[in-house]
Amino acid sequence: MVIPGDVRAELVAHAEREAPNEACGLVLLRNGRAERYEPGRNAAASPYRFELELVDPEVWFAEDDGYELAVFHSHLSSPARPSRTDVENIGLWEKRPYLILSLRTGDLAAFRIEGGRTTEIELIT
C-alpha cells in the first residue's frame, strides 16, 4: 500500500488536532495507492478507542466509484499496531486495510484483521 506524503501529512495533522483523543477517518485507495483522506469524528471521544462517525456520509459510497476504503486511527502513545481493543472491536473493518499512526513515534503502519488474527500490510510512504 502506498501512502503519498500529502496524505500522510493529513493523517498526522488530524491526529495532532484530535489529541488527547484518538483521531479516525477513512483513506480512499485505488489500486493500493491512497488518493485522499476523509477525516471523521471519534464519537467515543476517547484516548483509548474510536467509533468512526463520518463528517460526510457520502464517502461510504466511494466503493461504488472503484475505491477501497481503509480505516485510519491514531494511538497517542502506544505503538502503531493493533491493540487488543482494536482486534476485539474490529466489526465492519474486518478484512479491510487498517492504518494506525503512533503520535509518540510518528510511525504509520497498515494491517488486516481477520478472525482475531493480525497481518501486516507492506506500507510505502
MARBALUM-529701 format. One record per atom (N, C-alpha, C, O): residue number from 1; atom name; x, y, z. Coordinates in nm, 3 decimals. Example, Ala and Ser with C-alpha at 12.3 -4.5 7.8 and 13.67 -1.06 7.14 Angstrom:
// MARBALUM-529701
<1,'N',<1.319,-0.569,0.780>> <1,'CA',<1.230,-0.450,0.780>> <1,'C',<1.320,-0.330,0.780>> <1,'O',<1.424,-0.332,0.846>> <2,'N',<1.285,-0.225,0.708>> <2,'CA',<1.367,-0.106,0.714>> <2,'C',<1.290,0.003,0.787>> <2,'O',<1.341,0.114,0.804>> 
// end
This chain:
// MARBALUM-529701
<1,'N',<0.085,-0.116,0.000>> <1,'CA',<0.000,0.000,0.000>> <1,'C',<0.090,0.124,0.000>> <1,'O',<0.189,0.130,0.073>> <2,'N',<0.055,0.220,-0.082>> <2,'CA',<0.133,0.343,-0.093>> <2,'C',<0.055,0.458,-0.030>> <2,'O',<-0.061,0.482,-0.063>> <3,'N',<0.121,0.529,0.061>> <3,'CA',<0.062,0.647,0.124>> <3,'C',<0.151,0.765,0.086>> <3,'O',<0.257,0.785,0.145>> <4,'N',<0.108,0.845,-0.012>> <4,'CA',<0.188,0.961,-0.053>> <4,'C',<0.206,1.061,0.062>> <4,'O',<0.128,1.065,0.157>> <5,'N',<0.310,1.141,0.051>> <5,'CA',<0.343,1.237,0.156>> <5,'C',<0.231,1.331,0.194>> <5,'O',<0.214,1.361,0.312>> <6,'N',<0.152,1.379,0.095>> <6,'CA',<0.046,1.472,0.128>> <6,'C',<-0.066,1.405,0.209>> <6,'O',<-0.124,1.467,0.298>> <7,'N',<-0.096,1.279,0.178>> <7,'CA',<-0.199,1.206,0.254>> <7,'C',<-0.147,1.177,0.394>> <7,'O',<-0.220,1.191,0.492>> <8,'N',<-0.021,1.136,0.404>> <8,'CA',<0.037,1.110,0.537>> <8,'C',<0.034,1.236,0.622>> <8,'O',<0.003,1.230,0.741>> <9,'N',<0.066,1.350,0.563>> <9,'CA',<0.064,1.477,0.636>> <9,'C',<-0.076,1.507,0.689>> <9,'O',<-0.091,1.561,0.799>> <10,'N',<-0.179,1.474,0.612>> <10,'CA',<-0.317,1.495,0.657>> <10,'C',<-0.349,1.404,0.776>> <10,'O',<-0.417,1.447,0.870>> <11,'N',<-0.302,1.280,0.773>> <11,'CA',<-0.325,1.188,0.885>> <11,'C',<-0.260,1.242,1.012>> <11,'O',<-0.322,1.243,1.119>> <12,'N',<-0.136,1.285,1.000>> <12,'CA',<-0.064,1.338,1.115>> <12,'C',<-0.132,1.464,1.169>> <12,'O',<-0.151,1.477,1.290>> <13,'N',<-0.168,1.555,1.081>> <13,'CA',<-0.232,1.681,1.124>> <13,'C',<-0.364,1.653,1.195>> <13,'O',<-0.394,1.714,1.298>> <14,'N',<-0.443,1.560,1.142>> <14,'CA',<-0.571,1.527,1.206>> <14,'C',<-0.547,1.465,1.343>> <14,'O',<-0.614,1.500,1.440>> <15,'N',<-0.451,1.373,1.353>> <15,'CA',<-0.421,1.310,1.481>> <15,'C',<-0.375,1.412,1.584>> <15,'O',<-0.413,1.405,1.701>> <16,'N',<-0.293,1.508,1.542>> <16,'CA',<-0.247,1.612,1.634>> <16,'C',<-0.361,1.702,1.679>> <16,'O',<-0.366,1.742,1.796>> <17,'N',<-0.453,1.734,1.589>> <17,'CA',<-0.568,1.819,1.625>> <17,'C',<-0.660,1.751,1.726>> <17,'O',<-0.715,1.816,1.814>> <18,'N',<-0.677,1.620,1.713>> <18,'CA',<-0.771,1.547,1.796>> <18,'C',<-0.714,1.507,1.932>> <18,'O',<-0.790,1.472,2.022>> <19,'N',<-0.583,1.511,1.948>> <19,'CA',<-0.522,1.474,2.076>> <19,'C',<-0.581,1.563,2.185>> <19,'O',<-0.595,1.684,2.165>> <20,'N',<-0.614,1.509,2.299>> <20,'CA',<-0.571,1.381,2.356>> <20,'C',<-0.660,1.261,2.322>> <20,'O',<-0.644,1.155,2.382>> <21,'N',<-0.752,1.275,2.231>> <21,'CA',<-0.833,1.160,2.189>> <21,'C',<-0.778,1.101,2.061>> <21,'O',<-0.703,1.166,1.988>> <22,'N',<-0.816,0.977,2.033>> <22,'CA',<-0.777,0.915,1.907>> <22,'C',<-0.851,0.984,1.793>> <22,'O',<-0.969,1.018,1.805>> <23,'N',<-0.782,1.005,1.683>> <23,'CA',<-0.843,1.056,1.560>> <23,'C',<-0.883,0.936,1.476>> <23,'O',<-0.829,0.827,1.493>> <24,'N',<-0.979,0.955,1.385>> <24,'CA',<-1.018,0.846,1.296>> <24,'C',<-1.077,0.903,1.167>> <24,'O',<-1.122,1.017,1.163>> <25,'N',<-1.074,0.821,1.064>> <25,'CA',<-1.128,0.860,0.935>> <25,'C',<-1.108,0.749,0.833>> <25,'O',<-1.073,0.637,0.869>> <26,'N',<-1.131,0.781,0.708>> <26,'CA',<-1.116,0.683,0.601>> <26,'C',<-1.013,0.731,0.499>> <26,'O',<-1.010,0.848,0.462>> <27,'N',<-0.930,0.637,0.456>> <27,'CA',<-0.836,0.661,0.348>> <27,'C',<-0.894,0.593,0.225>> <27,'O',<-0.930,0.475,0.230>> <28,'N',<-0.903,0.668,0.116>> <28,'CA',<-0.958,0.613,-0.009>> <28,'C',<-0.842,0.567,-0.097>> <28,'O',<-0.757,0.646,-0.137>> <29,'N',<-0.842,0.437,-0.127>> <29,'CA',<-0.736,0.374,-0.204>> <29,'C',<-0.787,0.336,-0.343>> <29,'O',<-0.901,0.294,-0.360>> <30,'N',<-0.699,0.350,-0.439>> <30,'CA',<-0.727,0.299,-0.573>> <30,'C',<-0.601,0.226,-0.617>> <30,'O',<-0.492,0.284,-0.622>> <31,'N',<-0.617,0.097,-0.649>> <31,'CA',<-0.503,0.013,-0.688>> <31,'C',<-0.391,0.017,-0.584>> <31,'O',<-0.273,0.021,-0.619>> <32,'N',<-0.429,0.016,-0.456>> <32,'CA',<-0.331,0.011,-0.349>> <32,'C',<-0.262,0.142,-0.317>> <32,'O',<-0.170,0.145,-0.235>> <33,'N',<-0.306,0.251,-0.379>> <33,'CA',<-0.246,0.383,-0.355>> <33,'C',<-0.350,0.476,-0.294>> <33,'O',<-0.460,0.489,-0.346>> <34,'N',<-0.314,0.541,-0.183>> <34,'CA',<-0.405,0.636,-0.118>> <34,'C',<-0.420,0.760,-0.205>> <34,'O',<-0.321,0.825,-0.240>> <35,'N',<-0.544,0.792,-0.239>> <35,'CA',<-0.569,0.912,-0.318>> <35,'C',<-0.616,1.029,-0.232>> <35,'O',<-0.591,1.145,-0.264>> <36,'N',<-0.684,0.996,-0.122>> <36,'CA',<-0.725,1.106,-0.033>> <36,'C',<-0.766,1.052,0.103>> <36,'O',<-0.789,0.932,0.122>> <37,'N',<-0.773,1.145,0.199>> <37,'CA',<-0.813,1.113,0.335>> <37,'C',<-0.939,1.191,0.367>> <37,'O',<-0.949,1.311,0.341>> <38,'N',<-1.035,1.121,0.425>> <38,'CA',<-1.160,1.183,0.469>> <38,'C',<-1.164,1.175,0.621>> <38,'O',<-1.193,1.069,0.677>> <39,'N',<-1.135,1.287,0.690>> <39,'CA',<-1.136,1.282,0.836>> <39,'C',<-1.276,1.254,0.890>> <39,'O',<-1.376,1.298,0.834>> <40,'N',<-1.280,1.180,0.998>> <40,'CA',<-1.405,1.154,1.066>> <40,'C',<-1.404,1.218,1.204>> <40,'O',<-1.315,1.296,1.238>> <41,'N',<-1.503,1.182,1.279>> <41,'CA',<-1.513,1.228,1.418>> <41,'C',<-1.516,1.104,1.506>> <41,'O',<-1.585,1.007,1.476>> <42,'N',<-1.441,1.108,1.613>> <42,'CA',<-1.440,0.997,1.708>> <42,'C',<-1.558,1.017,1.802>> <42,'O',<-1.550,1.093,1.899>> <43,'N',<-1.668,0.947,1.774>> <43,'CA',<-1.789,0.960,1.855>> <43,'C',<-1.766,0.912,1.998>> <43,'O',<-1.841,0.949,2.088>> <44,'N',<-1.664,0.830,2.020>> <44,'CA',<-1.631,0.783,2.156>> <44,'C',<-1.557,0.891,2.235>> <44,'O',<-1.553,0.885,2.358>> <45,'N',<-1.498,0.988,2.165>> <45,'CA',<-1.420,1.094,2.229>> <45,'C',<-1.329,1.036,2.337>> <45,'O',<-1.333,1.077,2.453>> <46,'N',<-1.246,0.940,2.296>> <46,'CA',<-1.163,0.864,2.390>> <46,'C',<-1.018,0.858,2.344>> <46,'O',<-0.991,0.854,2.224>> <47,'N',<-0.925,0.857,2.440>> <47,'CA',<-0.785,0.835,2.404>> <47,'C',<-0.750,0.687,2.389>> <47,'O',<-0.637,0.654,2.355>> <48,'N',<-0.847,0.597,2.413>> <48,'CA',<-0.819,0.453,2.413>> <48,'C',<-0.895,0.374,2.307>> <48,'O',<-0.863,0.257,2.284>> <49,'N',<-0.993,0.434,2.243>> <49,'CA',<-1.069,0.364,2.140>> <49,'C',<-1.135,0.467,2.049>> <49,'O',<-1.139,0.586,2.080>> <50,'N',<-1.188,0.419,1.937>> <50,'CA',<-1.256,0.511,1.846>> <50,'C',<-1.385,0.449,1.796>> <50,'O',<-1.398,0.327,1.786>> <51,'N',<-1.479,0.534,1.765>> <51,'CA',<-1.603,0.499,1.696>> <51,'C',<-1.615,0.599,1.583>> <51,'O',<-1.646,0.716,1.605>> <52,'N',<-1.592,0.552,1.461>> <52,'CA',<-1.587,0.640,1.345>> <52,'C',<-1.725,0.692,1.308>> <52,'O',<-1.818,0.616,1.283>> <53,'N',<-1.735,0.823,1.306>> <53,'CA',<-1.853,0.892,1.255>> <53,'C',<-1.802,0.983,1.145>> <53,'O',<-1.719,1.071,1.169>> <54,'N',<-1.852,0.962,1.024>> <54,'CA',<-1.803,1.041,0.911>> <54,'C',<-1.868,1.178,0.907>> <54,'O',<-1.987,1.192,0.934>> <55,'N',<-1.789,1.278,0.874>> <55,'CA',<-1.841,1.413,0.856>> <55,'C',<-1.928,1.415,0.731>> <55,'O',<-2.033,1.480,0.729>> <56,'N',<-1.884,1.346,0.626>> <56,'CA',<-1.959,1.337,0.501>> <56,'C',<-1.999,1.192,0.477>> <56,'O',<-1.917,1.114,0.428>> <57,'N',<-2.123,1.153,0.512>> <57,'CA',<-2.164,1.013,0.497>> <57,'C',<-2.160,0.962,0.353>> <57,'O',<-2.163,0.841,0.332>> <58,'N',<-2.154,1.050,0.255>> <58,'CA',<-2.148,1.008,0.115>> <58,'C',<-2.019,0.930,0.085>> <58,'O',<-2.012,0.857,-0.014>> <59,'N',<-1.918,0.946,0.169>> <59,'CA',<-1.791,0.878,0.149>> <59,'C',<-1.811,0.726,0.148>> <59,'O',<-1.736,0.655,0.081>> <60,'N',<-1.910,0.677,0.221>> <60,'CA',<-1.937,0.532,0.222>> <60,'C',<-1.962,0.479,0.081>> <60,'O',<-1.938,0.361,0.054>> <61,'N',<-2.009,0.564,-0.009>> <61,'CA',<-2.041,0.521,-0.144>> <61,'C',<-1.922,0.528,-0.239>> <61,'O',<-1.936,0.498,-0.358>> <62,'N',<-1.806,0.566,-0.190>> <62,'CA',<-1.686,0.575,-0.274>> <62,'C',<-1.649,0.439,-0.333>> <62,'O',<-1.586,0.432,-0.439>> <63,'N',<-1.688,0.332,-0.265>> <63,'CA',<-1.660,0.198,-0.320>> <63,'C',<-1.731,0.179,-0.454>> <63,'O',<-1.683,0.107,-0.541>> <64,'N',<-1.846,0.243,-0.470>> <64,'CA',<-1.918,0.236,-0.597>> <64,'C',<-1.839,0.299,-0.711>> <64,'O',<-1.862,0.268,-0.828>> <65,'N',<-1.746,0.388,-0.677>> <65,'CA',<-1.662,0.455,-0.777>> <65,'C',<-1.525,0.388,-0.791>> <65,'O',<-1.434,0.444,-0.852>> <66,'N',<-1.511,0.267,-0.734>> <66,'CA',<-1.388,0.191,-0.751>> <66,'C',<-1.284,0.208,-0.642>> <66,'O',<-1.173,0.156,-0.655>> <67,'N',<-1.317,0.280,-0.536>> <67,'CA',<-1.222,0.297,-0.427>> <67,'C',<-1.232,0.181,-0.328>> <67,'O',<-1.338,0.122,-0.310>> <68,'N',<-1.121,0.150,-0.264>> <68,'CA',<-1.120,0.061,-0.150>> <68,'C',<-1.109,0.151,-0.027>> <68,'O',<-1.028,0.243,-0.025>> <69,'N',<-1.190,0.125,0.074>> <69,'CA',<-1.190,0.206,0.195>> <69,'C',<-1.099,0.142,0.300>> <69,'O',<-1.110,0.023,0.330>> <70,'N',<-1.011,0.222,0.355>> <70,'CA',<-0.924,0.179,0.463>> <70,'C',<-0.954,0.266,0.584>> <70,'O',<-0.960,0.389,0.572>> <71,'N',<-0.972,0.206,0.698>> <71,'CA',<-0.997,0.283,0.820>> <71,'C',<-0.862,0.329,0.876>> <71,'O',<-0.762,0.258,0.867>> <72,'N',<-0.862,0.447,0.933>> <72,'CA',<-0.743,0.504,0.995>> <72,'C',<-0.779,0.547,1.137>> <72,'O',<-0.888,0.597,1.162>> <73,'N',<-0.685,0.526,1.228>> <73,'CA',<-0.697,0.590,1.359>> <73,'C',<-0.558,0.608,1.420>> <73,'O',<-0.461,0.546,1.377>> <74,'N',<-0.553,0.692,1.520>> <74,'CA',<-0.426,0.723,1.584>> <74,'C',<-0.419,0.658,1.722>> <74,'O',<-0.521,0.634,1.787>> <75,'N',<-0.296,0.632,1.763>> <75,'CA',<-0.267,0.593,1.900>> <75,'C',<-0.182,0.706,1.958>> <75,'O',<-0.088,0.752,1.894>> <76,'N',<-0.216,0.750,2.077>> <76,'CA',<-0.144,0.864,2.135>> <76,'C',<-0.002,0.829,2.177>> <76,'O',<0.092,0.901,2.144>> <77,'N',<0.014,0.720,2.250>> <77,'CA',<0.147,0.687,2.298>> <77,'C',<0.186,0.542,2.271>> <77,'O',<0.304,0.507,2.284>> <78,'N',<0.092,0.458,2.234>> <78,'CA',<0.125,0.319,2.207>> <78,'C',<0.175,0.302,2.064>> <78,'O',<0.156,0.392,1.981>> <79,'N',<0.237,0.189,2.034>> <79,'CA',<0.293,0.166,1.901>> <79,'C',<0.187,0.162,1.792>> <79,'O',<0.067,0.148,1.818>> <80,'N',<0.234,0.175,1.670>> <80,'CA',<0.146,0.172,1.551>> <80,'C',<0.116,0.027,1.515>> <80,'O',<0.158,-0.022,1.410>> <81,'N',<0.044,-0.040,1.602>> <81,'CA',<-0.002,-0.176,1.577>> <81,'C',<-0.134,-0.194,1.650>> <81,'O',<-0.160,-0.125,1.749>> <82,'N',<-0.218,-0.285,1.603>> <82,'CA',<-0.350,-0.301,1.665>> <82,'C',<-0.341,-0.344,1.811>> <82,'O',<-0.267,-0.436,1.846>> <83,'N',<-0.416,-0.276,1.893>> <83,'CA',<-0.425,-0.313,2.034>> <83,'C',<-0.528,-0.425,2.049>> <83,'O',<-0.598,-0.459,1.954>> <84,'N',<-0.535,-0.480,2.166>> <84,'CA',<-0.637,-0.583,2.192>> <84,'C',<-0.776,-0.526,2.170>> <84,'O',<-0.863,-0.594,2.117>> <85,'N',<-0.797,-0.401,2.211>> <85,'CA',<-0.926,-0.335,2.189>> <85,'C',<-0.956,-0.324,2.040>> <85,'O',<-1.069,-0.347,1.998>> <86,'N',<-0.856,-0.288,1.959>> <86,'CA',<-0.875,-0.279,1.814>> <86,'C',<-0.920,-0.414,1.757>> <86,'O',<-1.015,-0.420,1.679>> <87,'N',<-0.852,-0.520,1.796>> <87,'CA',<-0.883,-0.653,1.743>> <87,'C',<-1.021,-0.699,1.788>> <87,'O',<-1.098,-0.753,1.709>> <88,'N',<-1.052,-0.679,1.915>> <88,'CA',<-1.181,-0.724,1.970>> <88,'C',<-1.299,-0.645,1.915>> <88,'O',<-1.410,-0.697,1.909>> <89,'N',<-1.276,-0.521,1.875>> <89,'CA',<-1.385,-0.435,1.828>> <89,'C',<-1.376,-0.407,1.678>> <89,'O',<-1.421,-0.302,1.632>> <90,'N',<-1.318,-0.498,1.603>> <90,'CA',<-1.294,-0.474,1.460>> <90,'C',<-1.423,-0.453,1.382>> <90,'O',<-1.425,-0.370,1.291>> <91,'N',<-1.529,-0.524,1.414>> <91,'CA',<-1.659,-0.502,1.350>> <91,'C',<-1.653,-0.499,1.199>> <91,'O',<-1.598,-0.590,1.137>> <92,'N',<-1.710,-0.397,1.139>> <92,'CA',<-1.720,-0.390,0.993>> <92,'C',<-1.586,-0.364,0.925>> <92,'O',<-1.578,-0.367,0.802>> <93,'N',<-1.481,-0.339,1.003>> <93,'CA',<-1.349,-0.316,0.943>> <93,'C',<-1.272,-0.445,0.922>> <93,'O',<-1.161,-0.442,0.870>> <94,'N',<-1.329,-0.559,0.964>> <94,'CA',<-1.261,-0.686,0.945>> <94,'C',<-1.231,-0.708,0.797>> <94,'O',<-1.316,-0.684,0.711>> <95,'N',<-1.111,-0.753,0.769>> <95,'CA',<-1.059,-0.783,0.635>> <95,'C',<-1.024,-0.659,0.553>> <95,'O',<-0.969,-0.672,0.444>> <96,'N',<-1.054,-0.541,0.602>> <96,'CA',<-1.020,-0.418,0.529>> <96,'C',<-0.885,-0.365,0.577>> <96,'O',<-0.842,-0.396,0.688>> <97,'N',<-0.819,-0.287,0.494>> <97,'CA',<-0.695,-0.223,0.540>> <97,'C',<-0.723,-0.136,0.663>> <97,'O',<-0.823,-0.065,0.670>> <98,'N',<-0.632,-0.142,0.756>> <98,'CA',<-0.649,-0.080,0.888>> <98,'C',<-0.519,-0.007,0.921>> <98,'O',<-0.419,-0.071,0.954>> <99,'N',<-0.520,0.125,0.911>> <99,'CA',<-0.399,0.205,0.932>> <99,'C',<-0.396,0.264,1.072>> <99,'O',<-0.498,0.310,1.124>> <100,'N',<-0.278,0.263,1.131>> <100,'CA',<-0.260,0.319,1.265>> <100,'C',<-0.136,0.408,1.264>> <100,'O',<-0.030,0.369,1.214>> <101,'N',<-0.152,0.527,1.321>> <101,'CA',<-0.042,0.622,1.338>> <101,'C',<-0.014,0.636,1.486>> <101,'O',<-0.105,0.663,1.564>> <102,'N',<0.111,0.617,1.526>> <102,'CA',<0.151,0.644,1.664>> <102,'C',<0.200,0.788,1.672>> <102,'O',<0.300,0.824,1.609>> <103,'N',<0.130,0.869,1.749>> <103,'CA',<0.173,1.008,1.764>> <103,'C',<0.306,1.017,1.839>> <103,'O',<0.385,1.108,1.814>> <104,'N',<0.330,0.924,1.931>> <104,'CA',<0.452,0.927,2.010>> <104,'C',<0.575,0.910,1.922>> <104,'O',<0.675,0.981,1.940>> <105,'N',<0.569,0.816,1.827>> <105,'CA',<0.687,0.786,1.745>> <105,'C',<0.679,0.840,1.603>> <105,'O',<0.781,0.854,1.536>> <106,'N',<0.557,0.871,1.557>> <106,'CA',<0.538,0.914,1.419>> <106,'C',<0.528,0.798,1.321>> <106,'O',<0.513,0.819,1.201>> <107,'N',<0.535,0.675,1.372>> <107,'CA',<0.525,0.557,1.286>> <107,'C',<0.384,0.541,1.233>> <107,'O',<0.286,0.566,1.303>> <108,'N',<0.374,0.498,1.107>> <108,'CA',<0.247,0.466,1.043>> <108,'C',<0.258,0.323,0.993>> <108,'O',<0.357,0.288,0.928>> <109,'N',<0.157,0.241,1.022>> <109,'CA',<0.159,0.102,0.979>> <109,'C',<0.019,0.062,0.934>> <109,'O',<-0.081,0.124,0.971>> <110,'N',<0.014,-0.045,0.853>> <110,'CA',<-0.113,-0.094,0.800>> <110,'C',<-0.126,-0.243,0.825>> <110,'O',<-0.028,-0.317,0.825>> <111,'N',<-0.250,-0.287,0.847>> <111,'CA',<-0.279,-0.425,0.882>> <111,'C',<-0.411,-0.468,0.821>> <111,'O',<-0.489,-0.386,0.772>> <112,'N',<-0.435,-0.598,0.826>> <112,'CA',<-0.567,-0.656,0.806>> <112,'C',<-0.592,-0.740,0.930>> <112,'O',<-0.504,-0.811,0.978>> <113,'N',<-0.715,-0.733,0.981>> <113,'CA',<-0.752,-0.811,1.097>> <113,'C',<-0.866,-0.902,1.054>> <113,'O',<-0.969,-0.856,1.004>> <114,'N',<-0.845,-1.032,1.074>> <114,'CA',<-0.947,-1.128,1.033>> <114,'C',<-0.948,-1.244,1.132>> <114,'O',<-0.845,-1.306,1.158>> <115,'N',<-1.065,-1.272,1.186>> <115,'CA',<-1.078,-1.383,1.279>> <115,'C',<-0.987,-1.371,1.400>> <115,'O',<-0.938,-1.472,1.451>> <116,'N',<-0.964,-1.248,1.446>> <116,'CA',<-0.878,-1.225,1.561>> <116,'C',<-0.729,-1.228,1.530>> <116,'O',<-0.646,-1.213,1.620>> <117,'N',<-0.694,-1.248,1.404>> <117,'CA',<-0.554,-1.252,1.364>> <117,'C',<-0.518,-1.125,1.287>> <117,'O',<-0.596,-1.073,1.209>> <118,'N',<-0.397,-1.078,1.313>> <118,'CA',<-0.349,-0.954,1.252>> <118,'C',<-0.237,-0.986,1.154>> <118,'O',<-0.142,-1.058,1.186>> <119,'N',<-0.250,-0.930,1.034>> <119,'CA',<-0.147,-0.945,0.931>> <119,'C',<-0.102,-0.806,0.887>> <119,'O',<-0.185,-0.723,0.849>> <120,'N',<0.028,-0.782,0.891>> <120,'CA',<0.080,-0.652,0.850>> <120,'C',<0.078,-0.641,0.697>> <120,'O',<0.107,-0.737,0.626>> <121,'N',<0.045,-0.523,0.650>> <121,'CA',<0.047,-0.490,0.507>> <121,'C',<0.170,-0.404,0.482>> <121,'O',<0.196,-0.309,0.557>> <122,'N',<0.247,-0.435,0.379>> <122,'CA',<0.363,-0.354,0.346>> <122,'C',<0.316,-0.212,0.313>> <122,'O',<0.222,-0.193,0.236>> <123,'N',<0.382,-0.115,0.370>> <123,'CA',<0.344,0.024,0.354>> <123,'C',<0.460,0.102,0.296>> <123,'O',<0.572,0.093,0.346>> <124,'N',<0.434,0.177,0.191>> <124,'CA',<0.535,0.263,0.130>> <124,'C',<0.488,0.407,0.149>> <124,'O',<0.380,0.445,0.106>> <125,'N',<0.572,0.486,0.215>> <125,'CA',<0.535,0.627,0.239>> <125,'C',<0.636,0.719,0.176>> <125,'O',<0.622,0.841,0.185>> 
// end
